[in-house]
Amino acid sequence: MNESGKPDTTHFGYREVPTADKQKLVGEVFSSVAGNYDLMNDLMSLGIHRVWKRYFVATSQVKMGDRVLDLAGGTGDIAALLKERVGADGEIVLGDINAGMLTVGRDRMIDRGNVRGFEYVQCNAQALPFPDASFDAVTIAFGLRNVTDKDAALREMHRVLKVGGQARVLEFSQVTAEWFKPLYDFHSFSILPKLGKLFAKDAGSYQYLAESIRQHPPQEALKGMMEAAGFSRCDFRNLSAGIVAIHTGYSI
C-alpha cells in the first residue's frame, strides 16, 4: 500500500505491475493497435461488436439535444451512433486518454462527414476535466477494463452527470454458459494472438487484451462498484451469453 492507501501494484493482463506503470503500458498497447482498432474488435468478437454497439446506443435514454460524453471513444463508432440520436442541436464529446486513438477517431469522423456537434478531448477517465453536472449521459464502450482505477473513473462519470443523467458501460464480461467457456477460452488465447500477429503484426497486444477481459470484474461485481460510486437504479443486461454486458446507472 502507498501513502493514499491504494495498492502499489495492479494487473496488466495476467502480469502484476506497479500501479504507476499501468497507464503507460496500456497506452503502448493502444498506440500499437490504433490503426487496426476496427480489425482488433472484429477479431475479438467475430464482427458481432458492431451489433452490440448499435444495441448499446439504441437502448440508451439519449435524446435530441442532449450533451453526451463518450469515454474511451476509440475510432468514433459509438460517437457516430450517438450523434444520430442527439441530432443537430446535441453535442458529443469524444474523450480518450490515448492521443493516437483520438487522432484516428477524429480523422475517421471527418472522413465520414461528421464535423458539426463533435468535440475531441484527450483526458483521463480517472480525473475528467469537466465541471460537475456537465452531461446528460456518459458512455464508455470496451474501455473501462483498461482503466487503472475503475472506482475513480466511475465516481468521475457520476460527478459529471446531470441529475437524472444516465451512465452506460459496454464491456466484455463473464460468459454465463458453462459449455461455451472452453470454446471462448480457446478463441481468446489460442486463436486471437495468432490472428493479431498475422493481420496486425502484434501478437502481444492481443494477448494482453484477451487477458484483460478475464481480469475485469464480472457482472454483479461491476454493478456493486457502480452503486458504490453513487449511481442509483443500477442494472445490467448480458449479450451473447455474457460475452459482453451493458451496465446502466443513474444520477439522482
C-alpha positions as CSV (number, residue, x, y, z in Angstrom):
1,M,0.0,0.0,0.0
2,N,1.1,3.6,-0.7
3,E,0.5,6.6,1.4
4,S,-3.0,7.1,0.0
5,G,-3.9,3.6,1.0
6,K,-4.1,2.2,-2.6
7,P,-2.2,-0.9,-3.7
8,D,1.3,-0.4,-5.1
9,T,0.7,-2.9,-7.8
10,T,-2.1,-3.8,-10.2
11,H,-2.8,-6.2,-13.0
12,F,-1.8,-5.7,-16.6
13,G,-3.4,-8.7,-18.2
14,Y,-2.1,-11.6,-16.1
15,R,1.1,-9.7,-15.1
16,E,1.4,-7.8,-11.8
17,V,2.9,-4.4,-12.4
18,P,3.5,-1.2,-10.4
19,T,0.2,0.8,-10.4
20,A,2.1,3.8,-11.7
21,D,3.2,1.9,-14.8
22,K,-0.2,0.5,-16.0
23,Q,-1.4,3.7,-17.7
24,K,1.9,3.8,-19.8
25,L,1.7,0.1,-20.6
26,V,-2.0,0.3,-21.7
27,G,-1.1,3.4,-23.7
28,E,1.6,1.5,-25.6
29,V,-0.9,-1.3,-26.5
30,F,-3.5,1.2,-27.9
31,S,-0.8,3.2,-29.7
32,S,0.2,0.0,-31.3
33,V,-3.3,-1.1,-32.4
34,A,-4.8,2.3,-33.1
35,G,-4.6,1.9,-36.9
36,N,-6.1,-1.6,-36.7
37,Y,-8.7,-0.9,-34.0
38,D,-11.7,-1.9,-36.0
39,L,-9.8,-5.0,-37.1
40,M,-9.0,-5.7,-33.5
41,N,-12.6,-5.6,-32.5
42,D,-13.6,-7.8,-35.4
43,L,-11.1,-10.4,-34.4
44,M,-12.1,-10.3,-30.8
45,S,-15.8,-10.5,-31.4
46,L,-16.0,-12.2,-34.8
47,G,-17.6,-9.0,-36.1
48,I,-20.5,-9.0,-33.6
49,H,-19.2,-5.9,-31.8
50,R,-21.0,-3.7,-34.4
51,V,-24.3,-5.2,-33.4
52,W,-23.5,-4.8,-29.7
53,K,-22.6,-1.2,-30.2
54,R,-25.8,-0.4,-32.1
55,Y,-27.9,-2.1,-29.4
56,F,-25.9,-0.2,-26.7
57,V,-26.8,3.1,-28.2
58,A,-30.4,2.2,-29.3
59,T,-31.4,1.2,-25.8
60,S,-29.9,4.3,-24.1
61,Q,-32.1,7.2,-22.9
62,V,-30.1,9.6,-25.1
63,K,-32.5,12.0,-26.9
64,M,-32.5,15.0,-29.2
65,G,-30.5,18.0,-27.9
66,D,-28.5,16.0,-25.3
67,R,-24.9,16.6,-24.5
68,V,-23.1,13.2,-24.2
69,L,-19.6,12.3,-23.1
70,D,-18.2,9.1,-24.8
71,L,-15.2,7.9,-22.9
72,A,-12.5,5.7,-24.4
73,G,-14.1,6.8,-27.7
74,G,-11.6,5.0,-29.8
75,T,-12.3,5.4,-33.5
76,G,-15.7,7.1,-33.0
77,D,-18.1,4.2,-33.6
78,I,-20.2,5.0,-30.5
79,A,-19.9,8.7,-31.0
80,A,-21.3,8.5,-34.6
81,L,-24.2,6.4,-33.4
82,L,-24.9,8.8,-30.5
83,K,-24.9,11.8,-32.8
84,E,-27.8,10.3,-34.8
85,R,-29.8,10.3,-31.6
86,V,-28.9,13.8,-30.3
87,G,-29.4,15.5,-33.7
88,A,-28.2,18.9,-34.9
89,D,-28.8,20.6,-31.5
90,G,-26.9,18.0,-29.5
91,E,-23.2,17.6,-28.8
92,I,-21.0,14.6,-28.5
93,V,-17.7,15.0,-26.6
94,L,-15.4,12.1,-27.6
95,G,-12.8,11.6,-24.9
96,D,-9.8,9.2,-24.9
97,I,-6.6,9.1,-22.9
98,N,-4.6,7.9,-25.9
99,A,-3.6,10.6,-28.5
100,G,-3.2,8.0,-31.3
101,M,-6.7,6.6,-30.8
102,L,-8.2,10.1,-30.6
103,T,-6.4,11.2,-33.8
104,V,-7.7,8.1,-35.7
105,G,-11.2,8.7,-34.4
106,R,-11.2,12.4,-35.3
107,D,-9.9,11.7,-38.8
108,R,-12.4,8.9,-39.5
109,M,-15.3,11.1,-38.2
110,I,-14.2,13.9,-40.6
111,D,-13.9,11.5,-43.5
112,R,-17.5,10.3,-42.8
113,G,-18.7,13.9,-42.9
114,N,-19.2,14.1,-39.1
115,V,-17.9,17.5,-38.2
116,R,-20.5,19.7,-36.5
117,G,-21.5,18.8,-33.0
118,F,-18.4,16.9,-32.1
119,E,-15.6,17.8,-29.6
120,Y,-12.4,15.8,-29.0
121,V,-10.7,15.9,-25.6
122,Q,-7.6,13.9,-24.6
123,C,-8.5,13.1,-21.0
124,N,-8.0,10.5,-18.2
125,A,-11.3,8.9,-17.1
126,Q,-10.0,8.9,-13.5
127,A,-9.8,12.7,-13.5
128,L,-12.2,14.3,-16.0
129,P,-11.6,17.9,-17.0
130,F,-15.3,18.8,-16.9
131,P,-17.4,20.6,-14.3
132,D,-20.0,18.8,-12.2
133,A,-23.3,18.0,-13.9
134,S,-22.0,18.7,-17.4
135,F,-23.6,15.9,-19.4
136,D,-27.0,14.3,-19.9
137,A,-25.3,10.9,-20.4
138,V,-21.9,9.3,-20.2
139,T,-20.9,6.2,-22.2
140,I,-17.8,4.0,-22.2
141,A,-17.6,1.0,-24.5
142,F,-14.8,-1.5,-24.3
143,G,-12.6,0.9,-22.3
144,L,-13.3,0.5,-18.6
145,R,-11.4,-2.7,-18.2
146,N,-8.2,-0.8,-19.3
147,V,-8.6,1.9,-16.7
148,T,-6.1,1.6,-13.7
149,D,-8.5,2.8,-11.1
150,K,-12.0,1.8,-12.2
151,D,-13.6,3.0,-9.0
152,A,-12.2,6.5,-9.6
153,A,-13.4,6.5,-13.2
154,L,-17.0,5.5,-12.1
155,R,-17.0,8.3,-9.5
156,E,-15.9,10.8,-12.1
157,M,-18.6,9.6,-14.5
158,H,-21.2,10.1,-11.8
159,R,-19.8,13.5,-10.9
160,V,-20.1,14.9,-14.4
161,L,-23.7,13.6,-14.9
162,K,-26.7,15.9,-14.5
163,V,-29.4,14.9,-12.1
164,G,-31.4,12.2,-13.9
165,G,-28.5,11.5,-16.3
166,Q,-27.6,8.0,-17.4
167,A,-24.2,6.2,-17.4
168,R,-23.8,3.2,-19.6
169,V,-20.9,0.8,-19.7
170,L,-20.5,-1.8,-22.6
171,E,-17.7,-4.2,-21.8
172,F,-16.5,-7.8,-22.3
173,S,-17.7,-9.7,-19.2
174,Q,-18.0,-13.2,-17.8
175,V,-19.5,-15.9,-20.0
176,T,-22.6,-17.4,-18.4
177,A,-22.9,-20.7,-20.3
178,E,-20.6,-23.3,-18.9
179,W,-20.4,-25.3,-22.2
180,F,-19.3,-22.2,-24.1
181,K,-16.4,-21.2,-21.8
182,P,-13.8,-23.7,-23.2
183,L,-14.6,-22.6,-26.7
184,Y,-14.3,-18.9,-25.7
185,D,-11.0,-19.5,-23.9
186,F,-9.6,-21.4,-27.0
187,H,-10.6,-18.5,-29.3
188,S,-9.1,-15.9,-26.8
189,F,-5.8,-17.5,-26.0
190,S,-5.0,-19.8,-28.9
191,I,-6.6,-18.1,-31.9
192,L,-6.7,-14.4,-31.2
193,P,-3.0,-13.8,-30.6
194,K,-2.2,-15.7,-33.8
195,L,-4.7,-13.5,-35.7
196,G,-3.2,-10.4,-34.2
197,K,0.3,-11.5,-35.3
198,L,-1.0,-12.4,-38.8
199,F,-3.1,-9.3,-39.5
200,A,-1.7,-6.6,-37.3
201,K,1.9,-7.9,-36.7
202,D,1.3,-7.6,-33.0
203,A,0.5,-10.8,-31.0
204,G,1.5,-9.3,-27.6
205,S,-1.2,-6.6,-27.6
206,Y,-3.9,-9.1,-28.5
207,Q,-2.7,-11.4,-25.8
208,Y,-3.0,-8.6,-23.3
209,L,-6.5,-7.7,-24.4
210,A,-7.7,-11.3,-24.0
211,E,-6.1,-11.4,-20.5
212,S,-7.6,-8.0,-19.6
213,I,-11.1,-9.4,-20.2
214,R,-10.6,-12.2,-17.7
215,Q,-9.3,-9.7,-15.1
216,H,-12.3,-7.4,-15.5
217,P,-14.9,-7.5,-12.7
218,P,-17.8,-9.9,-13.6
219,Q,-21.4,-8.6,-13.9
220,E,-22.5,-8.5,-10.3
221,A,-19.2,-7.1,-9.1
222,L,-19.3,-4.2,-11.6
223,K,-22.9,-3.5,-10.6
224,G,-21.8,-3.2,-7.0
225,M,-18.9,-0.9,-8.0
226,M,-21.3,1.4,-9.8
227,E,-23.6,1.5,-6.7
228,A,-20.6,2.3,-4.5
229,A,-19.7,5.2,-6.9
230,G,-23.0,6.8,-6.2
231,F,-25.2,5.5,-9.1
232,S,-28.8,4.6,-8.5
233,R,-31.1,2.0,-10.2
234,C,-28.0,0.1,-11.3
235,D,-28.6,-2.9,-13.5
236,F,-27.0,-4.9,-16.3
237,R,-28.0,-7.0,-19.4
238,N,-26.0,-9.8,-20.8
239,L,-25.5,-10.1,-24.5
240,S,-24.3,-13.2,-26.4
241,A,-24.3,-15.4,-23.3
242,G,-22.4,-12.9,-21.2
243,I,-19.5,-12.3,-23.6
244,V,-20.4,-8.7,-23.1
245,A,-22.7,-6.9,-20.7
246,I,-24.3,-3.5,-20.7
247,H,-24.3,-1.9,-17.2
248,T,-26.6,1.1,-16.5
249,G,-26.8,3.6,-13.6
250,Y,-28.4,6.9,-13.0
251,S,-27.5,10.1,-11.1
252,I,-30.3,11.2,-8.8
